[in-house]
Amino acid sequence: MSEKHTVCAYCGVGCGLIVEEGITTDLRPDPEHPANLGRLCAKGANLMETLSPRGRLLQPLLHGTHVSWSRAVEHVAERFGSIIERHGPDAVAFYVSGQMLTEDYYVANKLMKGFIGSANIDTNSRLCMASTVAGHIRAFGADTVPGCYQDLEEAEMVVLVGSNMASCHPVLFQRILDVRARGRGPYLVVIDPRRSETAQQADLHLALRPGSDGFLFCGLLNHMWKLGRVDFAFLERHVHGFVEALEAVTDFDLRHTAELCGLDQAVLADFMTRFTLTERVVTAFSQGINQSSSGTDKVNAIINCHLATGRIGKPGAGPFSLTGQGNAMGGREVGGLANQLAAHMKLENPEHRRLVADFWGASNMAERAGLKAIDLFEAVAEGRVKALWVACTNPLVSLPNADRVRQALAKCELLVVSECMAHTETAAFADVLLPAATWGEKSGTVTNSERVISRQRGFRRPLGEARPDWAAFAAVGRAMGFQEAFTYANPAAIFREYAALSGLGNDGTRDFDISGLADLTDAQYEELQPVQWPVNREYPQGRARFFDDGRFFHPDGRARMLPIQPRFPNLTVDGNHDLLLLTGRVADQWHTMSRTGGLAALRRRDEEPFVAMHPVDAAERGIDQVVSGLVRVETRYGGFLSRVRVTEDQPMGSMFAPFHWNDTFAWDAKVNSAVNPTVDPLSGQPELKATPASIHPLEVGWHGFVISSGELTFEDPLYWVRIPGDGYVRHELAFAQLPSRCDAWARELLGLDDDYGEWLFFGDEAAGSYRAANLLNGRLRACLFLAREYRLPSRRWLETLFLKENLEHRERRGLLAGALV
């Protein structure tokens, strides 16, 4: 057997994996990888199960017809060229993804910004970490992550704000728990409106008012000043803007801050004093900070507290951004955002543009920032962007105000979609579908949250005609006439070019520099071990921490503290929408579920879409009386169906819903159809955490479920959700009413011919119950249970019957009862 070291495809932790190839292919965590050190979460452990050919896109499609790659590429190049000739380069755009490898990102960015001549390339990382990027640049002069994972273990105190780390970065959270289990800290504080899975394990949980994080950190800065714990020596040598930043927070005394945040004053004082007096503090933040219309200010309010006390660039101390996607950092490095240039160079800097243009031999270099994600899709809806290439993402589910995105894609003159799956919401609108290689099939690099570059190695041939994303972009570039710029033989050639560019004109004034890797041979690239950038003459083995020398990346070498004026989301909560909808993730699902939703092992914890709310809110609206828990949530943008979870872990006045479910796995369950598209004016990141909403019981005539050997489709349901199992698929159902001829309807519903197999039927109109089952040669193929009242038999026993080759007599007798009789 042979071994290949690769990296997980999911979150920004960047866990190392070892794949053993033989008669079967096995996967285990890499004990030597610096990110996970032998740990693995449930999603990573089930990655091999995602390599099934089921549902894959295997050939290029042009208007739904199979065509060759050359024909598809020719069509895309001709249409792009025609639209550019008629309307200019800004009439085309790319929307890419933090799921792409760095080499993919680099080629796409080069094609759009260097040769098409527009900066209209943005990424779904705009929804993830754009506010951090903007905050880093304002404070440090570059998008620099100061610290490393080891700081979380060396800290005396870790503050998690806007981060449900236990669910979203579980392996990193386990590293913290392991250190605590050994009795050497850190003291764990979780700042989150919800009592999340992470908060349940905290020493202190600050359940602050949603959207008030900025006020809290402004109050903290004021508190540290009043306690005399500001590091004046550090400020004098290394920071500008302290006086202005302090003046901006003078009104945020302890009482006022507690009032604004909805916190007990004594509890808040304990946190602030402990933070002030503890030397080694890491403040780790994620989407709860970033996904806000004032996310950049929140990031800078956090950084201000660390700069004011000199707690940055030191072991166990600093602000730490936890990226969402596996290669969100790689996308930031290559300029995957519409307002950036490759290798952390600045698009608005003429000298940087000249350097990149000369290096690329670019014939038509973009000179101004392009459209950020929300504005980009609005431009598509308005007809200003006429051609769009979407790669490795499903914006019809992941973007806020998703129904507006649907309208935009329906109007788009040319939509190209690179996808590994044949059927996604976005792919359904594509004029051209290009089959993309997926994890396990493609090779390149990714960068995790602590700046570690790792090799993601392919160990299987791409299915069908699937190709890596970089190859698709390069082929279109060549077909558009830019042959010399896109003649890459393999990912190693792309990486060498990218590494050389990072060192171009870089005399230490730019943080990102991997020029020490620019001369790797193909063999050396193949064997590249995880390394933390920068990697150059000064740091040939990488660098764990930035700013330990007090040198930042503004021209004068000093950091900047910003005068922050925090604000709540600009929301109108009225009688119609009197609750606040918060969104997020669950531990076992990823993005829009195209990779994880079909795996039985990952659906057991959260089988159905849900919305969580407090018991008092539920009682006031009669939701606690809804036996089935089926509800509809509405906002001014749209709505979705869900089961309700009534829990005291959710604060009063708000609801929480994970955004993963979509039309493939549930009916009318797209949470982002209802979500606020307002953006941060600096970062362009949308306000995904705060939308005024209402909730209402769903009026149901019949409840039920069906278990079958395959997936089913339904006519006019009120609700359905598809739940995969081992050897079966279960659908939970709700209907307004049933037809008069139920037996014929059941046959049609289950997709089984009248005379095929043995049918069992039972109906009791008076009792409001209907049941049906089908067997073939003694084996169960489908069973259906419906009732007016939400009183249905246990699914578990029925599900076990699908594993049996031949049902026993008593199992057949109990089949329509739903239990052994």
N, C-alpha and C positions, 0 to 999 in steps of 0.2 A: 504494500500500500504506500501511496505517496501522500505527503502533507503539503497543504498550502496555507500560509498565513494571510488572513484578510481582515476586513473590518465590518462591523455591523452596519446595516443600511438605514437605521432609524435615527435616534435622537443625537444631539450634539455631544454626548459623552464620548462617542467614538470608540466603542469597545472592540478590542481585538478578538478575533476568532481563529480557530484552527479547523480546517476542513480536511478530513481523511478520505481519500478516494480509493475505492477498491471495487468490489462487486456492488456494494452499496456505498453511499456517501454519508458520512457522519460529521457532526459539528460539535465542537466544545469550546469553551472560553479559553483564551490565551493567557496562561499564568504570567507571562513575561511582558505583556503589553502594558505600558504605563498608565493607561486610562482605567482599565478594569481589574488588572492583576488577578485574573482567574474568576471573576464574578460575571454573571449574566442574568438578564431579566427574562420574563416570559416571552416577550416579543422576539428578542434575539434568539432564544432557545428554539423557537419554532420557525426560524427563517427558512430552513430547508423545505418546509411544507409549502412555501410560497412558490416553489419552482415548478409546480404542476403546469402542464400545457393547457389545462382547462381555462378557457376564456381568453387565451393569448391572441394578440394580433400577429399574424404570421406572414402577411404579404402587404405590400403597398396597395392602397385603395385610392382610386380617382373617381369621385362621385359615386362611390359604392361598388365600383368594378375593379377587380384585380388587375394590376398593371405591373410592369417591370420597374425595378428601381430607376433605371435610366429614364424611362418615360415619366415617372413621378418627379424626378429631379428636374428634368427638362421643363415640365409644366410649371413647377414652382419658380424656377429661374426666369422663364418667359413672363409669367404673370407678375412677379416682383418687378422685373425690368420695365414692363409696360406701365405699371402703376407709378413707378418712380419717374419715368419719362413724362407722364401726363400730370402728375401731382407733386413731384418732388420727393426726396428721401424720407421726409417726416410723415408721409402717408403710409409707411410700413412700420411694423413693430414686432419685437420678440417678447414673449412672456415666458420666462424660464423658471428654474426651480433649485432649491437647496438640496434636492435629491440627485441632482446631476453631479458628476465627478468634476474635479477642477479642470481637467483637460477639456471636457465638454464645454464648460462655462467659458474657458479661454477662447476657444475657436468661435463660439457664438458671439462673444463680445467683440472680438477682432473683426468679424464679418460685418456686424452692424455699425460699430463706431468708426472703424478704420476704412471700410470700403463702400458700404451702402451710404455712409455719410450722415447718419442720424444717431442720436443717443437714445432712441426709443427702444431700449432693452431694459426690462425690469424683471424682478423675480418675486416669487412668493415669499422670499425672505423679507420683503417689504412689510408683510403682515406679521413678521416674527421679531426682527431685531433692528429695524431701521432707526428707531429712537435711540438705541444704544450707540449706533454708528454716529449719529448726529451729536449725541452727548459727548462721546469720546473725542470727536474732532474738536468740539468747542473747548473742552477742558485740556486735552493733551496735545492738540495740533495734529493728531492722527487717530485712526481707528485702532487703537492699541489696547489689547487686553493685558492688564499689568501683571496678573499673577498666574497661579497654576493650581491644579487640584490638590497638591500637597498642602497648600495653605489652609484648606478646609480641615485637614487633619492636625495641623500645627496650631491652629487658632485656639485661643481661650474662649472665644465667643463667636458663634456663627449666627448671623441675622439673615433669614430667608424672607425676602419681601416680594410679593407677587409671584411666588414660586411654590407650586405643589410638587416639590422635588421627589417625593415618594412615588408619585404616579408618572411624572414627566421625565425625570432623570433618575430612575430607581437605582441604578448601579452606583452612581455618585452618592446618593443618599445612604446606600448601604455602607459605603466607605466611612461616612460620618458615624453611623450607628456602630460600626465595628470598633472604631476608636473609643467611642463612649462606653462600649461594653468592656473595654480594657481598663476603664476607670480613669482616663486622663482627658476628659472633656471632649469637645467644647460644650459650653453652655449654649443651648439651642433656643433661639427666639424665632417664631414664625409670625409674620405680619400678613394677615389675610382675613378678609371679611368672613370667609367660611371656615368652619372647623374641618379642614381638609384632612386627608390621610396623613399628610405631613404634620399639620398642627396637632393632631392627636398624640404625636410622639415628642412634642416640644416641651421644654422646661417652662416656657412662657409663650402664650398665644395672645397676640394683640388683635382682636377682632374689630378692626377699625371700620369706619363708615366707607362704603365703596367709593373709590376715587379720591380719598383724602391723603394718600401716601405723601404727596408733595408737602402738605402742611406739616406732617409728622417730622420729616427730615429738616424742614426749615426750623421747626421748634427745637429739634435736637441741636442744630448749629448754635442757636441762641443759648440753649442750656449749657453747652460746653463752654461757651464764652463766659457765661455768668459764673461757672465753677472754676474759671481760670485755667482751663486745660488745653488752651490753644498753643500750638508749637510756633512761637514767633520766630525762632531761628530758622526753621524750615521755610516759613512763609517769606521771610526777608530774602532768603537766597534763591528760592525756587518758584514762587507763586506771585502772580499779579491778581488784583481784584478782590482781596480779602475785605477791605474796608467797605466797598460797595456791596459785597455779598452779605456782610454783617448788617449793614444799614437796612437791607431789604427784609431782614427777619426780626427786627427789634420788637415788632408787635406780637410775635409768636411766643409769649410767655407760656408757662406750663398750663395755667388754667385755660387760656384761650385755645391753645393747641389741643388739649384734651376735649374741649367742647366741639371744636371743628371736626375732630376725628371720631367723636362718639365714644371716647374711652374714659375709664375711671382715672381720675387725676393721680391717685396714689400709685396705681399700676403703671401708668405712663411714666411717672417720676422714677419708679424703680428701674424701668428699662433705660431711660435716658441717663441716669446716674451710673448704672452698671456699664453702659456703652462708653461713657465718658472716662471712667476709671480703669477700664480694661485695656491693656496695651495692645494685645494681639486680637483684632476684630476683623472678620471678613463679612462684608455685606454682599450677599449673592442675590441677584435679582433676575427676573425672567419676564414672561409675557404679561403678568399682572401690572408691571410697571410700563412696559413698552407699548402695549396695545391700549393707547390712551390718546385723546386729543391734546394732552399736555405731557406726553410720554418723555420727550426730550428734556423738558424742565425737571421732571421727576428724576431722571438719570443724573442730571447735573446737581440736583439737591443732595442726592446720595454721595456723589463724588466730592461735593463741597465739604461734607463732614470728614471725609478721609484726608483731603488736602489740608484742611484747617489744623489737623492734628498730626500731620506728617505720617499717617498710617497708610502708606502706599509703597509698593516695591519692597516690602519687608516680609520675611517668612511669617505666615499666619496673619497677615494684615493687608487689607485693600478692598476696593470694590471689585466685584466679579460678576460679569455677565454670563448667564447660562443660555447658550444658543439652543434653538428649538430643533432644527434639522441637522442631519448628519454632516452636511457640507455647506451650511449657511456661512461659515467662516471662509471657506474656499471661494464662495461667490463674492464675498466682500473683498477678498484679496485680488481677484482678477478684474474687478470693476463691473460685476454683474448688476449693480444698481444703476439706475438711469442718470444719477448725478455723480458718478465716479468714473475714474479712468483706471486702466490696468495697473497692477502692482502698487496699489495705494497712492498712485499719482492723482493729481487733482485736475478734473476736466476744465475748470475755469482758469487754470494756470497755463499761459501761452507757452512757457518753456517746457512744461510737462507734455503738452500736446505735441510740440515739435519733436521732443525726444521719442515719443511713442510713434509718431507718424514716420519719422526717419527710420526707426528700427523696423517697423512693419513694411516700409515701402508703401505706406498707405496713400492711395490716390485721392481720397475724399474724406479727410478726417473730420469727425463731428467737432463742433466748436462750442456747443452749449448743451446744458442738461436736457435730457429727454423727459418723457412723461412718466411719472410714477404710477404704480399699479392702478389705483382707483381712478386717477385722471386718464390713464391709458384706455381703460375700458369705457369710460365716458366718451372719450374721443372716437372710439369705435362706434358707439351708439349714435353719435352725432354725425358720423360719416367723414370725419377728418382723418382718421386712420382707416385705410381701406383694405390693407392686407395685414394679417396677424399670424405669427407662428408661435404656437403654444407647445412647450416641451416639458414633459415629465411632471405635469401638475394638472389639476382638475378645478379650474377657477369657478366653474358653475356651481360648485359646492363650497369651496373654501373662501371665496370673496364675500364680503358683506353685501347686503342688498342684492342677493343672488338673482332675483327675478329681473332686475335691471341688466345684469350681466347676460342673462338669457336673451333679452331683447337685443343687446348689442351683438351677440354672436349670430343671431338670426339675420341681422342686417349686413354682416361683414361681407365685403365683396370677395375676399379670398381668405379662408381659414385653413391653415396647415396645422396639423396636430401630430406630434411625435409621441407615441404611446406604446407601452408593452401590452396593455389590455385592449381587447377589441371593442368593449362596450363600457364607456363612461359617459357621464352627462355631457362633457365637453366634446368628446369624440363624435357624438351623435350629430353635431353641427358641422363637422369638418368637410371641406371640399377635397382635401388630400389627407389621408391617414398614412403615416410612416411608421412601420413596425420597429420598436426600439428594444435594444438589449436591456435586460434587467439585472438585478443583483445576482452574482454567481456567473454571469455571462460576460460582463464587461470589466475592463481593467483601467486603473488610473489611481489618482490620489484624492484624499479628502483631508480636511483640517477640522479638528474638533474645537471645543470651547476654550481649551487651554493652549491653542496654537500648535498642537501636535499634528504634523503631517504624517499620514499613514497610507500605505498601499492597500487599495481594494483590488484584489486579484481575482480574475475570472478563473473558474475551474470547470465550466461546461461550455460547450459550443452554443451560440445563440440559436434559439428555436426558429425553425422556418427561415425566413429571409431577414430576421431582425438584425439591426446594426447598432453600434454605439452611436450616441447622439453626436459626438464630435465628427464622426464620419459623414453623417447626414448634412451637417452644417458645412463641412468642407466641400462636399460634392456640389452643393448648391452654389457655394462661393466660386468654385471652378467653372460651373456652368454659366455663371453670370459674367465670366471673363476675367476673373482674378486668379488665374491658374497658379502662378508662381507663389502666391501667398498661402495657398492651401494644399500643398503637396506633401502632407504628412504621411509617413509610412506607418506610424504606430503612436500610441500615447507617449512613449518615451521621447520621441522627437518633439512633441508639443511641450512636454514638461521642460526639456532642455531650453527651448526658446523662451518659455515663460520665466524660468529661473534666471536666464541671462538678462532679460528685460528688467527684472527686479533690481539688478545691480547697476543698471545703466545710469550714469550721472549721479549715483547714490554715494555720497561721501559721509554717510551717517545722518543725513538730514531727513531720511525716510525710515520708518520703522521696519517695513516689510522688505527683507533682503534675503533671498535664498540663492544668491549667486554662487555660493560654495557648492551647489549641486548642478551647476550649468554644464559641467563636462562629464556627467555620468554616461557611461556606455549603456547600451540596451541591457546588458547583463547586470550591470550595477543598479540600474533602475529597477529591474525585476527583483533584486535582492534588497532594495532600500528598506531600512529599518525605521520605525517611528522616530521622528526627530522634531524638536520644538523650534520653530523659527524665532529669530533670524538664524540663518546658517550662512556664514560668510567668513572673510579672513579674520575678523575680530572674534567671532563666535563659531568656530568650525564644528563644534559639537552641539550647537544650539544654546539657547538662553532660557532659563526658567522664568525669570522675572524682569520686567522693565522698571525703570525709574528708581532702581536701587541706588543709582548714582545721582539722583535729583535732576537729571537732564530729560527735558520733554521735547516735543517736536514742533512747537511754535518757533518762529525764526529767532527769537531771543533766548530759546532754551527753557523758558519758564512755563509752568502750567497756568491755567486761568480758572479762577473761581467766578461764578456767574451770579448776578443779583436775581434770584428767583422769586417770582410772584406767583405762587401756586394758585390753582383754580380748580373748581369742580367741573365735571363735564357740563357742557351747555345743553341741558336737557329740560324738556317740559313734561313734568309728571302731572297728569290731570286725572279727572274722574274716569276716563276711558282706559288710560294706561297708567295705573297707579302703583305698579311694582317695577323694580329695576331688574332687567334680564342680564345676567352675567354668563359668559360662555367659557369653555375650556376643554380639557381632554379627560379621558379615562386611561387607566394604566395599560390596558391590553389592546387598545386600538391605535391606529396610526392614520392621521390625516383623513382622507375620504374613504378609507377602508378597502381600497382596491387590492391592497396586499394582505391585510389582516382580517377583513370582514368575513371571508369564506372559510376561516380556520376554526374548527369546532373548539379546539383547546383555548382559543382566545375570545370566544363568545360566552363562556360559561359564567363569567363574573357579571357581565352587563349584557344580557341577551337582547334587550330592547332599548330604543331611545327613551330617555327619561328627563324629567325636569324636577329639580329638588326645590322644596319650599318649606317654610317654617309652619308648625302646627297652628299657630294663631292666625297667620295669613290664610291657611287652608280652611280653617273653621269659619272665618269671616266671609268667605266666598262659597261656602258649601262644598268645597272640594274634598273635605274629609269624609263626606257622605257618598262619594263616588266609589262604589265597591270595586269596579274594574280598574279604576285609576286612570282611565282614558280622558285626556284633556286636550284642548287646543289653546295654544299661546298665540296672542296677536300683538303686533306693533303697527306703527304707521307704515312700515315697509312691507310687511307680509306676515305670515304665520306658519305654524307647524303643529303636527300631532305628536303626542308623546304619552307615556305613562307618567304619573306623578309619584314622587317619593316625598313623603311628609317626614321631615327630620329636623330636630333642633340644632343640627350642625349647620343649617342654613340660616343666616340672620334674617330677622323680620324685615319686611319691606323689599325683599329681593328674591330672585329665583336663579337657579344655576342649571344650564343645559350643556352637555358635551356636543360639539359640532360635527361629529364624525358621520352620522347616518345620512343616507342619501337614497336616491331613487332605485338603486340596485338592491338595497337591503331593507327598505321600508317605504311605506306610502306617505307622501307629504310630510317628510320628517327632516327636511333641510333647515337646520336652525339658522344658518346664515341668510336665508331668505328674509328673516325678520330682523336682521342686525343692522345697527346704525353705521352708515358709511362715512360719517364725519372723520376728518383726519387731523393729525398734528400738523400745524402749518410749516414746521421745519423738517420733519422726517417723512411726512406723507403717510405715516402709519395710522390705520383706522382705529376707531374707538370700539373695539370688539368686546369690551368688558362692561358696557353701560348703555342699555337701550330701554326706554320706558315701555312697559308691556302690560297686558292683561291676560288672565287665564280663565277658562270656562270649561265646564264639564262637556264631554262629547255625548250627544244624545244617541244611544245605541239601541237597536231593536233586537239584534242577536249577537251573542259573543261566541267565540269558538276557536278551534285550532284544527289544523290538518297536518298529519305526518305522512310523508311519502318518500319513495325512493329517489325522487328527482325534484327539481324546482318547478313551481307552478306559476301561472299568471291568473289574475283575477279581474272580473268585470265589475265595475262600479262598487268597490268596497268603501266602507267608511275608513277602514284601517287595516293594514297588514304589515307584518314584519317577517323577514326570512331569517331563520336561525339554523346554521349548518350543524349536523351531528355526525357521528361515526356510522356511515352507511345509510343515512337518511337526512331529510331536510324537514324541519318543522316550520310551519307558518302560523303565527297568531293572527286572528281575524276578528273583524267586527263588521256587521252589515246593518243597514237600516231595516230591511225586511228580506224574507226568503221568497222564492217563487212558489207557485202553487204545486208544480210537479217537481218535488224535491229529488226524487230518485234519478230522474233524467238529468236534472241540474247537477247532481253530485257526480254522475258519470262524466259529464262535460267538464266540470270543475277539475276533476282529478285527471282528466286527459286520457281516460281509459275506455276502450271500445266496449259496447254493450255486452258482447258475447265473449269477452276476453277475460278468462279467469272466473273465480267464484265471488259473487257479490252477497254481502250481508247488509240488510237495511233495518233500521228501527226508527219509528217516528211516533211521538205522542204530542199531538197538537195541544191538548188540554194542559199537559205538564210543561209545554214549551221546550221540547227536547227533540233533537234529530241526530241520528248517528248512522254512519255507513262505513263499510270496510271492503277491501278487495284483496283476494288471495289468489296466487297462481301456483299450482302444484304444491299446495300446503304452505307456501311462503307468503308472508304479509307484504303487500306492495303499497297500500295506502289505507289510512283511516281518517275519518272526519267526525268531529264532535261539535255540535252547536246547541246553544241554549239561550232562552230569553234572559234568564238570570245568569249572573256571572258565577255559576256553580258548575265547575267542570272537573272531570277526573284528573288525577295526576298524570303528567306527561311522561314521567320517568319510566314507569313500568311498560307503557306502550312503546317507548323508544327502544327498550331492550329487545322487544319482539322482532325488530327489523334485523337483528344480528343472527336470528335463528333460521336454519334451512327449512325446518318443518315445525309448525306449531303443534304442541301437545293438545289433547282433547280439551282439557280444562282451560287452556289458554284461549282456544277458539271460543269456548263457551263464555269466557269472561271478556272477550274482545270488545263487544259493544257496551259492556258495563264499565270498561276501563280498569278492571281489576280482576284478579283471580276469584272465581266463585265456586 
